[in-house]
């Protein structure tokens, strides 16, 4: 596939995965966040930035995948983001 002159070629899949891995690695600083769960309960949890921003499971820190690795909403960090658990940690079915 050729690229028009003056246009930047889109990165390939390997490069995209490398960028993703670097981004996740940069978000491993742990802080305390108040999470309001879907059932209305709340708790102060020690989470990585990646968990707090919804990139990793609240429980096992796995990145979102498919099947049992797919994410389900778990709650919110008010004024910040939604948080998720993978299906395996939620005890749900695929």
PyMOL Python script that loads the backbone (N, CA, C, O; Angstrom):
from pymol import cmd

cmd.read_pdbstr("""\
ATOM      1  N   UNK A   1       0.842  -1.164   0.000  1.00  0.00           N
ATOM      2  CA  UNK A   1       0.000   0.000   0.000  1.00  0.00           C
ATOM      3  C   UNK A   1       0.892   1.233   0.000  1.00  0.00           C
ATOM      4  O   UNK A   1       1.761   1.382   0.859  1.00  0.00           O
ATOM      5  N   UNK A   2       0.674   2.100  -0.954  1.00  0.00           N
ATOM      6  CA  UNK A   2       1.495   3.302  -1.035  1.00  0.00           C
ATOM      7  C   UNK A   2       0.817   4.448  -0.291  1.00  0.00           C
ATOM      8  O   UNK A   2      -0.393   4.445  -0.064  1.00  0.00           O
ATOM      9  N   UNK A   3       1.621   5.404   0.071  1.00  0.00           N
ATOM     10  CA  UNK A   3       1.138   6.568   0.790  1.00  0.00           C
ATOM     11  C   UNK A   3       1.317   7.776  -0.107  1.00  0.00           C
ATOM     12  O   UNK A   3       2.356   7.937  -0.749  1.00  0.00           O
ATOM     13  N   UNK A   4       0.297   8.628  -0.150  1.00  0.00           N
ATOM     14  CA  UNK A   4       0.386   9.836  -0.955  1.00  0.00           C
ATOM     15  C   UNK A   4       1.538  10.699  -0.451  1.00  0.00           C
ATOM     16  O   UNK A   4       1.818  10.724   0.748  1.00  0.00           O
ATOM     17  N   UNK A   5       2.208  11.408  -1.366  1.00  0.00           N
ATOM     18  CA  UNK A   5       3.280  12.302  -0.925  1.00  0.00           C
ATOM     19  C   UNK A   5       2.749  13.313   0.099  1.00  0.00           C
ATOM     20  O   UNK A   5       1.661  13.866  -0.061  1.00  0.00           O
ATOM     21  N   UNK A   6       3.534  13.538   1.143  1.00  0.00           N
ATOM     22  CA  UNK A   6       3.149  14.491   2.176  1.00  0.00           C
ATOM     23  C   UNK A   6       2.294  13.905   3.289  1.00  0.00           C
ATOM     24  O   UNK A   6       2.019  14.590   4.274  1.00  0.00           O
ATOM     25  N   UNK A   7       1.869  12.654   3.154  1.00  0.00           N
ATOM     26  CA  UNK A   7       1.062  12.008   4.190  1.00  0.00           C
ATOM     27  C   UNK A   7       1.922  11.046   4.992  1.00  0.00           C
ATOM     28  O   UNK A   7       2.836  10.416   4.459  1.00  0.00           O
ATOM     29  N   UNK A   8       1.623  10.943   6.258  1.00  0.00           N
ATOM     30  CA  UNK A   8       2.355  10.030   7.132  1.00  0.00           C
ATOM     31  C   UNK A   8       1.667   8.678   7.095  1.00  0.00           C
ATOM     32  O   UNK A   8       0.445   8.591   7.208  1.00  0.00           O
ATOM     33  N   UNK A   9       2.451   7.629   6.936  1.00  0.00           N
ATOM     34  CA  UNK A   9       1.898   6.280   6.896  1.00  0.00           C
ATOM     35  C   UNK A   9       1.400   5.877   8.279  1.00  0.00           C
ATOM     36  O   UNK A   9       2.050   6.155   9.287  1.00  0.00           O
ATOM     37  N   UNK A  10       0.249   5.224   8.320  1.00  0.00           N
ATOM     38  CA  UNK A  10      -0.320   4.755   9.594  1.00  0.00           C
ATOM     39  C   UNK A  10       0.593   3.696  10.198  1.00  0.00           C
ATOM     40  O   UNK A  10       1.171   2.888   9.471  1.00  0.00           O
ATOM     41  N   UNK A  11       0.726   3.692  11.516  1.00  0.00           N
ATOM     42  CA  UNK A  11       1.581   2.684  12.157  1.00  0.00           C
ATOM     43  C   UNK A  11       0.986   1.287  11.994  1.00  0.00           C
ATOM     44  O   UNK A  11      -0.233   1.123  11.938  1.00  0.00           O
ATOM     45  N   UNK A  12       1.853   0.290  11.920  1.00  0.00           N
ATOM     46  CA  UNK A  12       1.376  -1.090  11.793  1.00  0.00           C
ATOM     47  C   UNK A  12       0.961  -1.623  13.163  1.00  0.00           C
ATOM     48  O   UNK A  12       1.158  -0.960  14.181  1.00  0.00           O
ATOM     49  N   UNK A  13       0.385  -2.821  13.178  1.00  0.00           N
ATOM     50  CA  UNK A  13      -0.144  -3.410  14.410  1.00  0.00           C
ATOM     51  C   UNK A  13       0.907  -3.608  15.491  1.00  0.00           C
ATOM     52  O   UNK A  13       0.628  -3.411  16.674  1.00  0.00           O
ATOM     53  N   UNK A  14       2.123  -4.002  15.088  1.00  0.00           N
ATOM     54  CA  UNK A  14       3.190  -4.222  16.056  1.00  0.00           C
ATOM     55  C   UNK A  14       3.550  -2.923  16.763  1.00  0.00           C
ATOM     56  O   UNK A  14       3.739  -2.902  17.979  1.00  0.00           O
ATOM     57  N   UNK A  15       3.643  -1.843  15.998  1.00  0.00           N
ATOM     58  CA  UNK A  15       3.980  -0.547  16.571  1.00  0.00           C
ATOM     59  C   UNK A  15       2.857  -0.046  17.481  1.00  0.00           C
ATOM     60  O   UNK A  15       3.123   0.541  18.530  1.00  0.00           O
ATOM     61  N   UNK A  16       1.610  -0.275  17.083  1.00  0.00           N
ATOM     62  CA  UNK A  16       0.472   0.133  17.917  1.00  0.00           C
ATOM     63  C   UNK A  16       0.488  -0.605  19.252  1.00  0.00           C
ATOM     64  O   UNK A  16       0.239  -0.003  20.296  1.00  0.00           O
ATOM     65  N   UNK A  17       0.782  -1.914  19.224  1.00  0.00           N
ATOM     66  CA  UNK A  17       0.848  -2.698  20.460  1.00  0.00           C
ATOM     67  C   UNK A  17       1.983  -2.199  21.356  1.00  0.00           C
ATOM     68  O   UNK A  17       1.836  -2.163  22.577  1.00  0.00           O
ATOM     69  N   UNK A  18       3.111  -1.817  20.759  1.00  0.00           N
ATOM     70  CA  UNK A  18       4.225  -1.275  21.525  1.00  0.00           C
ATOM     71  C   UNK A  18       3.824   0.036  22.201  1.00  0.00           C
ATOM     72  O   UNK A  18       4.113   0.242  23.380  1.00  0.00           O
ATOM     73  N   UNK A  19       3.159   0.921  21.456  1.00  0.00           N
ATOM     74  CA  UNK A  19       2.710   2.188  22.031  1.00  0.00           C
ATOM     75  C   UNK A  19       1.725   1.946  23.176  1.00  0.00           C
ATOM     76  O   UNK A  19       1.794   2.607  24.212  1.00  0.00           O
ATOM     77  N   UNK A  20       0.803   0.989  22.980  1.00  0.00           N
ATOM     78  CA  UNK A  20      -0.177   0.663  24.019  1.00  0.00           C
ATOM     79  C   UNK A  20       0.532   0.164  25.279  1.00  0.00           C
ATOM     80  O   UNK A  20       0.222   0.607  26.385  1.00  0.00           O
ATOM     81  N   UNK A  21       1.481  -0.758  25.111  1.00  0.00           N
ATOM     82  CA  UNK A  21       2.211  -1.314  26.249  1.00  0.00           C
ATOM     83  C   UNK A  21       2.972  -0.219  26.995  1.00  0.00           C
ATOM     84  O   UNK A  21       3.009  -0.221  28.226  1.00  0.00           O
ATOM     85  N   UNK A  22       3.574   0.709  26.268  1.00  0.00           N
ATOM     86  CA  UNK A  22       4.295   1.817  26.905  1.00  0.00           C
ATOM     87  C   UNK A  22       3.333   2.722  27.675  1.00  0.00           C
ATOM     88  O   UNK A  22       3.659   3.184  28.768  1.00  0.00           O
ATOM     89  N   UNK A  23       2.152   2.975  27.111  1.00  0.00           N
ATOM     90  CA  UNK A  23       1.163   3.817  27.777  1.00  0.00           C
ATOM     91  C   UNK A  23       0.706   3.157  29.081  1.00  0.00           C
ATOM     92  O   UNK A  23       0.638   3.821  30.116  1.00  0.00           O
ATOM     93  N   UNK A  24       0.392   1.862  29.043  1.00  0.00           N
ATOM     94  CA  UNK A  24      -0.038   1.146  30.247  1.00  0.00           C
ATOM     95  C   UNK A  24       1.089   1.143  31.282  1.00  0.00           C
ATOM     96  O   UNK A  24       0.838   1.351  32.469  1.00  0.00           O
ATOM     97  N   UNK A  25       2.315   0.910  30.845  1.00  0.00           N
ATOM     98  CA  UNK A  25       3.456   0.887  31.763  1.00  0.00           C
ATOM     99  C   UNK A  25       3.650   2.238  32.448  1.00  0.00           C
ATOM    100  O   UNK A  25       4.094   2.298  33.595  1.00  0.00           O
ATOM    101  N   UNK A  26       3.321   3.312  31.752  1.00  0.00           N
ATOM    102  CA  UNK A  26       3.499   4.654  32.331  1.00  0.00           C
ATOM    103  C   UNK A  26       2.401   4.995  33.338  1.00  0.00           C
ATOM    104  O   UNK A  26       2.502   6.006  34.034  1.00  0.00           O
ATOM    105  N   UNK A  27       1.361   4.176  33.428  1.00  0.00           N
ATOM    106  CA  UNK A  27       0.220   4.455  34.302  1.00  0.00           C
ATOM    107  C   UNK A  27       0.159   3.468  35.475  1.00  0.00           C
ATOM    108  O   UNK A  27      -0.923   3.007  35.837  1.00  0.00           O
ATOM    109  N   UNK A  28       1.297   3.148  36.060  1.00  0.00           N
ATOM    110  CA  UNK A  28       1.339   2.186  37.160  1.00  0.00           C
ATOM    111  C   UNK A  28       1.553   2.840  38.529  1.00  0.00           C
ATOM    112  O   UNK A  28       1.771   2.144  39.520  1.00  0.00           O
ATOM    113  N   UNK A  29       1.493   4.159  38.585  1.00  0.00           N
ATOM    114  CA  UNK A  29       1.576   4.863  39.856  1.00  0.00           C
ATOM    115  C   UNK A  29       0.295   4.598  40.643  1.00  0.00           C
ATOM    116  O   UNK A  29      -0.803   4.724  40.101  1.00  0.00           O
ATOM    117  N   UNK A  30       0.427   4.235  41.911  1.00  0.00           N
ATOM    118  CA  UNK A  30      -0.718   3.903  42.751  1.00  0.00           C
ATOM    119  C   UNK A  30      -1.134   5.121  43.571  1.00  0.00           C
ATOM    120  O   UNK A  30      -0.297   5.802  44.164  1.00  0.00           O
ATOM    121  N   UNK A  31      -2.432   5.383  43.597  1.00  0.00           N
ATOM    122  CA  UNK A  31      -3.016   6.448  44.413  1.00  0.00           C
ATOM    123  C   UNK A  31      -4.321   5.934  45.002  1.00  0.00           C
ATOM    124  O   UNK A  31      -4.822   4.883  44.601  1.00  0.00           O
ATOM    125  N   UNK A  32      -4.863   6.676  45.952  1.00  0.00           N
ATOM    126  CA  UNK A  32      -6.145   6.313  46.554  1.00  0.00           C
ATOM    127  C   UNK A  32      -7.258   7.056  45.831  1.00  0.00           C
ATOM    128  O   UNK A  32      -7.200   8.274  45.660  1.00  0.00           O
ATOM    129  N   UNK A  33      -8.268   6.310  45.410  1.00  0.00           N
ATOM    130  CA  UNK A  33      -9.429   6.865  44.713  1.00  0.00           C
ATOM    131  C   UNK A  33     -10.696   6.407  45.426  1.00  0.00           C
ATOM    132  O   UNK A  33     -10.765   5.279  45.913  1.00  0.00           O
ATOM    133  N   UNK A  34     -11.693   7.278  45.487  1.00  0.00           N
ATOM    134  CA  UNK A  34     -12.994   6.896  46.013  1.00  0.00           C
ATOM    135  C   UNK A  34     -13.832   6.386  44.847  1.00  0.00           C
ATOM    136  O   UNK A  34     -14.163   7.136  43.929  1.00  0.00           O
ATOM    137  N   UNK A  35     -14.167   5.113  44.897  1.00  0.00           N
ATOM    138  CA  UNK A  35     -14.945   4.474  43.843  1.00  0.00           C
ATOM    139  C   UNK A  35     -16.383   4.330  44.322  1.00  0.00           C
ATOM    140  O   UNK A  35     -16.631   3.806  45.408  1.00  0.00           O
ATOM    141  N   UNK A  36     -17.334   4.798  43.508  1.00  0.00           N
ATOM    142  CA  UNK A  36     -18.757   4.601  43.774  1.00  0.00           C
ATOM    143  C   UNK A  36     -19.198   3.457  42.868  1.00  0.00           C
ATOM    144  O   UNK A  36     -19.248   3.596  41.646  1.00  0.00           O
ATOM    145  N   UNK A  37     -19.517   2.321  43.494  1.00  0.00           N
ATOM    146  CA  UNK A  37     -19.877   1.132  42.730  1.00  0.00           C
ATOM    147  C   UNK A  37     -21.300   1.242  42.192  1.00  0.00           C
ATOM    148  O   UNK A  37     -22.086   2.077  42.642  1.00  0.00           O
ATOM    149  N   UNK A  38     -21.615   0.393  41.231  1.00  0.00           N
ATOM    150  CA  UNK A  38     -22.922   0.405  40.577  1.00  0.00           C
ATOM    151  C   UNK A  38     -24.049   0.207  41.590  1.00  0.00           C
ATOM    152  O   UNK A  38     -25.130   0.771  41.423  1.00  0.00           O
ATOM    153  N   UNK A  39     -23.812  -0.588  42.638  1.00  0.00           N
ATOM    154  CA  UNK A  39     -24.862  -0.839  43.640  1.00  0.00           C
ATOM    155  C   UNK A  39     -25.032   0.320  44.625  1.00  0.00           C
ATOM    156  O   UNK A  39     -25.875   0.253  45.520  1.00  0.00           O
ATOM    157  N   UNK A  40     -24.224   1.398  44.462  1.00  0.00           N
ATOM    158  CA  UNK A  40     -24.350   2.571  45.315  1.00  0.00           C
ATOM    159  C   UNK A  40     -23.350   2.633  46.457  1.00  0.00           C
ATOM    160  O   UNK A  40     -23.134   3.698  47.035  1.00  0.00           O
ATOM    161  N   UNK A  41     -22.737   1.504  46.788  1.00  0.00           N
ATOM    162  CA  UNK A  41     -21.706   1.507  47.829  1.00  0.00           C
ATOM    163  C   UNK A  41     -20.490   2.272  47.329  1.00  0.00           C
ATOM    164  O   UNK A  41     -20.292   2.425  46.123  1.00  0.00           O
ATOM    165  N   UNK A  42     -19.685   2.748  48.258  1.00  0.00           N
ATOM    166  CA  UNK A  42     -18.438   3.405  47.860  1.00  0.00           C
ATOM    167  C   UNK A  42     -17.304   2.905  48.738  1.00  0.00           C
ATOM    168  O   UNK A  42     -17.523   2.433  49.853  1.00  0.00           O
ATOM    169  N   UNK A  43     -16.086   3.015  48.215  1.00  0.00           N
ATOM    170  CA  UNK A  43     -14.905   2.576  48.955  1.00  0.00           C
ATOM    171  C   UNK A  43     -13.693   3.341  48.455  1.00  0.00           C
ATOM    172  O   UNK A  43     -13.600   3.688  47.278  1.00  0.00           O
ATOM    173  N   UNK A  44     -12.771   3.598  49.363  1.00  0.00           N
ATOM    174  CA  UNK A  44     -11.484   4.174  48.981  1.00  0.00           C
ATOM    175  C   UNK A  44     -10.565   3.013  48.622  1.00  0.00           C
ATOM    176  O   UNK A  44     -10.293   2.149  49.455  1.00  0.00           O
ATOM    177  N   UNK A  45     -10.088   2.997  47.379  1.00  0.00           N
ATOM    178  CA  UNK A  45      -9.250   1.904  46.898  1.00  0.00           C
ATOM    179  C   UNK A  45      -7.907   2.417  46.424  1.00  0.00           C
ATOM    180  O   UNK A  45      -7.804   3.510  45.867  1.00  0.00           O
ATOM    181  N   UNK A  46      -6.872   1.612  46.654  1.00  0.00           N
ATOM    182  CA  UNK A  46      -5.548   1.887  46.111  1.00  0.00           C
ATOM    183  C   UNK A  46      -5.537   1.318  44.690  1.00  0.00           C
ATOM    184  O   UNK A  46      -5.567   0.101  44.507  1.00  0.00           O
ATOM    185  N   UNK A  47      -5.496   2.189  43.699  1.00  0.00           N
ATOM    186  CA  UNK A  47      -5.547   1.777  42.294  1.00  0.00           C
ATOM    187  C   UNK A  47      -4.390   2.382  41.526  1.00  0.00           C
ATOM    188  O   UNK A  47      -3.881   3.447  41.875  1.00  0.00           O
ATOM    189  N   UNK A  48      -3.983   1.687  40.475  1.00  0.00           N
ATOM    190  CA  UNK A  48      -3.026   2.296  39.554  1.00  0.00           C
ATOM    191  C   UNK A  48      -3.784   3.300  38.691  1.00  0.00           C
ATOM    192  O   UNK A  48      -5.011   3.253  38.606  1.00  0.00           O
ATOM    193  N   UNK A  49      -3.050   4.203  38.056  1.00  0.00           N
ATOM    194  CA  UNK A  49      -3.701   5.145  37.144  1.00  0.00           C
ATOM    195  C   UNK A  49      -4.436   4.387  36.039  1.00  0.00           C
ATOM    196  O   UNK A  49      -5.519   4.794  35.619  1.00  0.00           O
ATOM    197  N   UNK A  50      -3.849   3.288  35.570  1.00  0.00           N
ATOM    198  CA  UNK A  50      -4.475   2.504  34.499  1.00  0.00           C
ATOM    199  C   UNK A  50      -5.817   1.925  34.948  1.00  0.00           C
ATOM    200  O   UNK A  50      -6.768   1.902  34.166  1.00  0.00           O
ATOM    201  N   UNK A  51      -5.908   1.458  36.195  1.00  0.00           N
ATOM    202  CA  UNK A  51      -7.183   0.963  36.715  1.00  0.00           C
ATOM    203  C   UNK A  51      -8.173   2.110  36.857  1.00  0.00           C
ATOM    204  O   UNK A  51      -9.337   1.978  36.479  1.00  0.00           O
ATOM    205  N   UNK A  52      -7.715   3.235  37.400  1.00  0.00           N
ATOM    206  CA  UNK A  52      -8.599   4.381  37.629  1.00  0.00           C
ATOM    207  C   UNK A  52      -9.115   4.975  36.323  1.00  0.00           C
ATOM    208  O   UNK A  52     -10.203   5.550  36.294  1.00  0.00           O
ATOM    209  N   UNK A  53      -8.354   4.844  35.252  1.00  0.00           N
ATOM    210  CA  UNK A  53      -8.770   5.380  33.963  1.00  0.00           C
ATOM    211  C   UNK A  53      -9.526   4.353  33.122  1.00  0.00           C
ATOM    212  O   UNK A  53      -9.907   4.645  31.988  1.00  0.00           O
ATOM    213  N   UNK A  54      -9.747   3.145  33.667  1.00  0.00           N
ATOM    214  CA  UNK A  54     -10.557   2.143  32.981  1.00  0.00           C
ATOM    215  C   UNK A  54      -9.814   1.279  31.987  1.00  0.00           C
ATOM    216  O   UNK A  54     -10.440   0.602  31.173  1.00  0.00           O
ATOM    217  N   UNK A  55      -8.479   1.285  32.034  1.00  0.00           N
ATOM    218  CA  UNK A  55      -7.693   0.460  31.115  1.00  0.00           C
ATOM    219  C   UNK A  55      -7.417  -0.928  31.665  1.00  0.00           C
ATOM    220  O   UNK A  55      -7.105  -1.844  30.904  1.00  0.00           O
ATOM    221  N   UNK A  56      -7.529  -1.096  32.992  1.00  0.00           N
ATOM    222  CA  UNK A  56      -7.263  -2.376  33.629  1.00  0.00           C
ATOM    223  C   UNK A  56      -8.409  -2.735  34.577  1.00  0.00           C
ATOM    224  O   UNK A  56      -9.105  -1.859  35.091  1.00  0.00           O
ATOM    225  N   UNK A  57      -8.591  -4.034  34.797  1.00  0.00           N
ATOM    226  CA  UNK A  57      -9.604  -4.543  35.726  1.00  0.00           C
ATOM    227  C   UNK A  57      -9.305  -4.062  37.143  1.00  0.00           C
ATOM    228  O   UNK A  57      -8.148  -4.040  37.564  1.00  0.00           O
ATOM    229  N   UNK A  58     -10.352  -3.676  37.881  1.00  0.00           N
ATOM    230  CA  UNK A  58     -10.190  -3.249  39.274  1.00  0.00           C
ATOM    231  C   UNK A  58      -9.605  -4.341  40.156  1.00  0.00           C
ATOM    232  O   UNK A  58      -8.874  -4.048  41.102  1.00  0.00           O
ATOM    233  N   UNK A  59      -9.918  -5.591  39.860  1.00  0.00           N
ATOM    234  CA  UNK A  59      -9.545  -6.699  40.725  1.00  0.00           C
ATOM    235  C   UNK A  59      -8.206  -7.332  40.348  1.00  0.00           C
ATOM    236  O   UNK A  59      -7.330  -7.480  41.200  1.00  0.00           O
ATOM    237  N   UNK A  60      -8.041  -7.708  39.070  1.00  0.00           N
ATOM    238  CA  UNK A  60      -6.855  -8.485  38.682  1.00  0.00           C
ATOM    239  C   UNK A  60      -5.845  -7.701  37.839  1.00  0.00           C
ATOM    240  O   UNK A  60      -4.784  -8.226  37.499  1.00  0.00           O
ATOM    241  N   UNK A  61      -6.167  -6.452  37.501  1.00  0.00           N
ATOM    242  CA  UNK A  61      -5.300  -5.584  36.705  1.00  0.00           C
ATOM    243  C   UNK A  61      -5.099  -6.049  35.260  1.00  0.00           C
ATOM    244  O   UNK A  61      -4.219  -5.536  34.570  1.00  0.00           O
ATOM    245  N   UNK A  62      -5.895  -7.005  34.796  1.00  0.00           N
ATOM    246  CA  UNK A  62      -5.787  -7.430  33.401  1.00  0.00           C
ATOM    247  C   UNK A  62      -6.329  -6.325  32.496  1.00  0.00           C
ATOM    248  O   UNK A  62      -7.226  -5.573  32.878  1.00  0.00           O
ATOM    249  N   UNK A  63      -5.769  -6.243  31.299  1.00  0.00           N
ATOM    250  CA  UNK A  63      -6.295  -5.310  30.316  1.00  0.00           C
ATOM    251  C   UNK A  63      -7.536  -5.923  29.677  1.00  0.00           C
ATOM    252  O   UNK A  63      -7.702  -7.142  29.669  1.00  0.00           O
ATOM    253  N   UNK A  64      -8.390  -5.082  29.151  1.00  0.00           N
ATOM    254  CA  UNK A  64      -9.622  -5.549  28.532  1.00  0.00           C
ATOM    255  C   UNK A  64      -9.315  -6.519  27.399  1.00  0.00           C
ATOM    256  O   UNK A  64      -8.406  -6.293  26.600  1.00  0.00           O
ATOM    257  N   UNK A  65     -10.079  -7.592  27.343  1.00  0.00           N
ATOM    258  CA  UNK A  65      -9.902  -8.591  26.297  1.00  0.00           C
ATOM    259  C   UNK A  65     -11.253  -9.031  25.770  1.00  0.00           C
ATOM    260  O   UNK A  65     -12.188  -8.235  25.684  1.00  0.00           O
ATOM    261  N   UNK A  66     -11.350 -10.309  25.418  1.00  0.00           N
ATOM    262  CA  UNK A  66     -12.600 -10.884  24.941  1.00  0.00           C
ATOM    263  C   UNK A  66     -12.958 -12.061  25.840  1.00  0.00           C
ATOM    264  O   UNK A  66     -12.140 -12.505  26.645  1.00  0.00           O
ATOM    265  N   UNK A  67     -14.166 -12.559  25.702  1.00  0.00           N
ATOM    266  CA  UNK A  67     -14.603 -13.685  26.522  1.00  0.00           C
ATOM    267  C   UNK A  67     -14.589 -13.307  27.988  1.00  0.00           C
ATOM    268  O   UNK A  67     -15.173 -12.293  28.370  1.00  0.00           O
ATOM    269  N   UNK A  68     -13.926 -14.111  28.823  1.00  0.00           N
ATOM    270  CA  UNK A  68     -13.856 -13.834  30.256  1.00  0.00           C
ATOM    271  C   UNK A  68     -13.011 -12.602  30.569  1.00  0.00           C
ATOM    272  O   UNK A  68     -13.058 -12.080  31.683  1.00  0.00           O
ATOM    273  N   UNK A  69     -12.233 -12.137  29.580  1.00  0.00           N
ATOM    274  CA  UNK A  69     -11.422 -10.942  29.765  1.00  0.00           C
ATOM    275  C   UNK A  69     -12.135  -9.660  29.385  1.00  0.00           C
ATOM    276  O   UNK A  69     -11.590  -8.568  29.544  1.00  0.00           O
ATOM    277  N   UNK A  70     -13.375  -9.794  28.872  1.00  0.00           N
ATOM    278  CA  UNK A  70     -14.144  -8.596  28.505  1.00  0.00           C
ATOM    279  C   UNK A  70     -14.505  -7.829  29.765  1.00  0.00           C
ATOM    280  O   UNK A  70     -14.664  -8.423  30.831  1.00  0.00           O
ATOM    281  N   UNK A  71     -14.634  -6.524  29.651  1.00  0.00           N
ATOM    282  CA  UNK A  71     -14.925  -5.687  30.812  1.00  0.00           C
ATOM    283  C   UNK A  71     -16.414  -5.447  30.987  1.00  0.00           C
ATOM    284  O   UNK A  71     -17.170  -5.355  30.020  1.00  0.00           O
ATOM    285  N   UNK A  72     -16.814  -5.350  32.253  1.00  0.00           N
ATOM    286  CA  UNK A  72     -18.160  -4.943  32.628  1.00  0.00           C
ATOM    287  C   UNK A  72     -18.020  -3.732  33.549  1.00  0.00           C
ATOM    288  O   UNK A  72     -17.107  -3.691  34.373  1.00  0.00           O
ATOM    289  N   UNK A  73     -18.907  -2.750  33.422  1.00  0.00           N
ATOM    290  CA  UNK A  73     -18.830  -1.584  34.301  1.00  0.00           C
ATOM    291  C   UNK A  73     -18.932  -2.010  35.770  1.00  0.00           C
ATOM    292  O   UNK A  73     -19.749  -2.857  36.130  1.00  0.00           O
ATOM    293  N   UNK A  74     -18.085  -1.402  36.608  1.00  0.00           N
ATOM    294  CA  UNK A  74     -18.106  -1.703  38.037  1.00  0.00           C
ATOM    295  C   UNK A  74     -18.516  -0.487  38.856  1.00  0.00           C
ATOM    296  O   UNK A  74     -19.048  -0.624  39.958  1.00  0.00           O
ATOM    297  N   UNK A  75     -18.267   0.711  38.312  1.00  0.00           N
ATOM    298  CA  UNK A  75     -18.599   1.920  39.042  1.00  0.00           C
ATOM    299  C   UNK A  75     -17.938   3.135  38.419  1.00  0.00           C
ATOM    300  O   UNK A  75     -17.520   3.124  37.261  1.00  0.00           O
ATOM    301  N   UNK A  76     -17.858   4.200  39.243  1.00  0.00           N
ATOM    302  CA  UNK A  76     -17.276   5.467  38.772  1.00  0.00           C
ATOM    303  C   UNK A  76     -16.374   6.060  39.840  1.00  0.00           C
ATOM    304  O   UNK A  76     -16.555   5.845  41.039  1.00  0.00           O
ATOM    305  N   UNK A  77     -15.417   6.799  39.367  1.00  0.00           N
ATOM    306  CA  UNK A  77     -14.649   7.685  40.235  1.00  0.00           C
ATOM    307  C   UNK A  77     -15.174   9.062  39.882  1.00  0.00           C
ATOM    308  O   UNK A  77     -14.915   9.570  38.791  1.00  0.00           O
ATOM    309  N   UNK A  78     -15.921   9.677  40.813  1.00  0.00           N
ATOM    310  CA  UNK A  78     -16.605  10.934  40.514  1.00  0.00           C
ATOM    311  C   UNK A  78     -15.652  11.984  39.963  1.00  0.00           C
ATOM    312  O   UNK A  78     -14.581  12.237  40.514  1.00  0.00           O
ATOM    313  N   UNK A  79     -16.072  12.579  38.872  1.00  0.00           N
ATOM    314  CA  UNK A  79     -15.291  13.620  38.232  1.00  0.00           C
ATOM    315  C   UNK A  79     -14.065  13.118  37.513  1.00  0.00           C
ATOM    316  O   UNK A  79     -13.230  13.910  37.076  1.00  0.00           O
ATOM    317  N   UNK A  80     -13.944  11.792  37.383  1.00  0.00           N
ATOM    318  CA  UNK A  80     -12.726  11.267  36.775  1.00  0.00           C
ATOM    319  C   UNK A  80     -13.034  10.290  35.643  1.00  0.00           C
ATOM    320  O   UNK A  80     -12.781  10.602  34.480  1.00  0.00           O
ATOM    321  N   UNK A  81     -13.574   9.115  35.962  1.00  0.00           N
ATOM    322  CA  UNK A  81     -13.795   8.113  34.915  1.00  0.00           C
ATOM    323  C   UNK A  81     -14.675   6.977  35.417  1.00  0.00           C
ATOM    324  O   UNK A  81     -15.039   6.912  36.592  1.00  0.00           O
ATOM    325  N   UNK A  82     -15.002   6.092  34.497  1.00  0.00           N
ATOM    326  CA  UNK A  82     -15.672   4.837  34.843  1.00  0.00           C
ATOM    327  C   UNK A  82     -14.600   3.799  35.124  1.00  0.00           C
ATOM    328  O   UNK A  82     -13.505   3.853  34.565  1.00  0.00           O
ATOM    329  N   UNK A  83     -14.927   2.853  35.998  1.00  0.00           N
ATOM    330  CA  UNK A  83     -14.006   1.758  36.292  1.00  0.00           C
ATOM    331  C   UNK A  83     -14.702   0.440  35.960  1.00  0.00           C
ATOM    332  O   UNK A  83     -15.930   0.361  35.930  1.00  0.00           O
ATOM    333  N   UNK A  84     -13.893  -0.596  35.711  1.00  0.00           N
ATOM    334  CA  UNK A  84     -14.417  -1.846  35.178  1.00  0.00           C
ATOM    335  C   UNK A  84     -13.800  -3.053  35.868  1.00  0.00           C
ATOM    336  O   UNK A  84     -12.726  -2.974  36.464  1.00  0.00           O
ATOM    337  N   UNK A  85     -14.515  -4.180  35.769  1.00  0.00           N
ATOM    338  CA  UNK A  85     -13.992  -5.489  36.157  1.00  0.00           C
ATOM    339  C   UNK A  85     -14.127  -6.393  34.946  1.00  0.00           C
ATOM    340  O   UNK A  85     -15.051  -6.241  34.147  1.00  0.00           O
ATOM    341  N   UNK A  86     -13.204  -7.335  34.812  1.00  0.00           N
ATOM    342  CA  UNK A  86     -13.348  -8.303  33.732  1.00  0.00           C
ATOM    343  C   UNK A  86     -14.448  -9.291  34.112  1.00  0.00           C
ATOM    344  O   UNK A  86     -14.771  -9.434  35.291  1.00  0.00           O
ATOM    345  N   UNK A  87     -15.016  -9.963  33.135  1.00  0.00           N
ATOM    346  CA  UNK A  87     -16.108 -10.901  33.365  1.00  0.00           C
ATOM    347  C   UNK A  87     -15.681 -11.988  34.362  1.00  0.00           C
ATOM    348  O   UNK A  87     -16.472 -12.396  35.213  1.00  0.00           O
ATOM    349  N   UNK A  88     -14.438 -12.451  34.255  1.00  0.00           N
ATOM    350  CA  UNK A  88     -13.965 -13.503  35.162  1.00  0.00           C
ATOM    351  C   UNK A  88     -14.004 -13.034  36.618  1.00  0.00           C
ATOM    352  O   UNK A  88     -14.398 -13.799  37.498  1.00  0.00           O
ATOM    353  N   UNK A  89     -13.603 -11.794  36.881  1.00  0.00           N
ATOM    354  CA  UNK A  89     -13.595 -11.273  38.258  1.00  0.00           C
ATOM    355  C   UNK A  89     -15.005 -10.896  38.734  1.00  0.00           C
ATOM    356  O   UNK A  89     -15.273 -10.868  39.935  1.00  0.00           O
ATOM    357  N   UNK A  90     -15.894 -10.609  37.792  1.00  0.00           N
ATOM    358  CA  UNK A  90     -17.274 -10.266  38.155  1.00  0.00           C
ATOM    359  C   UNK A  90     -18.108 -11.492  38.438  1.00  0.00           C
ATOM    360  O   UNK A  90     -19.221 -11.387  38.954  1.00  0.00           O
ATOM    361  N   UNK A  91     -17.571 -12.672  38.098  1.00  0.00           N
ATOM    362  CA  UNK A  91     -18.306 -13.905  38.318  1.00  0.00           C
ATOM    363  C   UNK A  91     -19.419 -14.112  37.311  1.00  0.00           C
ATOM    364  O   UNK A  91     -20.303 -14.942  37.523  1.00  0.00           O
ATOM    365  N   UNK A  92     -19.386 -13.368  36.221  1.00  0.00           N
ATOM    366  CA  UNK A  92     -20.429 -13.463  35.211  1.00  0.00           C
ATOM    367  C   UNK A  92     -20.119 -14.451  34.129  1.00  0.00           C
ATOM    368  O   UNK A  92     -19.027 -15.017  34.071  1.00  0.00           O
ATOM    369  N   UNK A  93     -21.092 -14.653  33.269  1.00  0.00           N
ATOM    370  CA  UNK A  93     -20.928 -15.522  32.111  1.00  0.00           C
ATOM    371  C   UNK A  93     -20.659 -14.674  30.886  1.00  0.00           C
ATOM    372  O   UNK A  93     -21.027 -13.501  30.823  1.00  0.00           O
ATOM    373  N   UNK A  94     -20.012 -15.292  29.918  1.00  0.00           N
ATOM    374  CA  UNK A  94     -19.698 -14.596  28.666  1.00  0.00           C
ATOM    375  C   UNK A  94     -20.933 -14.525  27.813  1.00  0.00           C
ATOM    376  O   UNK A  94     -20.891 -13.978  26.711  1.00  0.00           O
TER     377      UNK A  94
END
""", "prot")
cmd.dss("prot")
cmd.show_as("cartoon", "prot")
cmd.util.cbc("prot")
cmd.orient("prot")
